[in-house]
């Protein structure tokens, strides 16, 4: 047997990126900072495959089928930070740093699979998927350089994560759901950590 296959792919991508931040010195010992980063991206694609299966001995056609995959995707994200610094002295040897960060990231896609096969009915299936991650992080770090060789460092960090993803599929024309394609993942996580070091 001989399989002849031709494939063509078209793809396009686009995105918007933004970043901004500001530092404000409240007084000689206290500084507050606010910053953020945002992105909005998208993509489109189309893939066409033509297949022809023949018998080389008899030069007869065994199977002919075409498959087209059309899809689009999106991936927005956002990150915001709030930072605070307090200096107990003017030399930078004794300070407290604290920060609170919030981020959210999403990703999704919509795909359509269309197959024409002379040996079987037309198959037209659509699949959708979407995931979202949200995270909040708080941390604080204390540093005290007692002498040229002695230093105390201590800190705390708390992280909360929430992850949710959904996927499903259905027949494009009838909209009947395909249960085998359905999947949901929901996960939450909370982590606390602390440290203390003394160096001599």
C-alpha angles and dihedrals in degrees: 000000000000126000118202115192131182122187134185127184131193121188137172133180135192136177146170122212126192132180130174138161144165136197120206123190107213093188140323093299107030131065130175126195133191123190140162145183128200136181135182116186135170139179140195129197142174126190123185123189125186117194129190121181116192140174107244093202098054095021088228128145115251101176139354123188139156128207128194125188118193119183147163132191142190134198117181120173139177134191126184126184131192115190132184130189127189121187116203090194137022096247098066093241096113118044148135122222123192131175139179119198132185124188136173127187126185131185130179145159140194117204134179122199115198120180128181115196124171090209096055141023120281114279116211116173132167126201129192129189134178134175133182131189123193122185135180120191127186121183138164130189128195122198128182119175100199096181137347089283104024122080136166121203128179135164150164134210131186121188127188119188130184119188125182128170132173132188131180142163137204143171105270100223102037095033089221110156121243103219093196089066095052117107135159127188120187119175133167126187133185119186129180123188136173136184140188127186135176120193127194 
